Amino acid sequence: MGSEMCIRDRYYQQIIAIEPDNVDAYISLATQYSWKGEMDKAIVTFEKAESIAPDNVAVLELSLIHI
């Protein structure tokens, strides 16, 4: 499962490289980091999603979890 998560990380990073305003990719990548226990990366990535789309429903829901 570890290598599958790394593949997903790279997948979302590639999407972000092509579409830097893709909020869903940032949220998915932040979730991946969180699942792996990489909380510093998860928080930074989530904050980027929040800065792009602060009114996005998924971002708002996740912000409630992180308060």
Protein Blocks (a to p, Z undefined) as FASTA:
>chain_A
ZZmmmmmmmmmmmmmmmmmmlmklmmmmmmmmmmnopamlmmmmmmmmmmmmmmbmklmm
mmmmmZZ
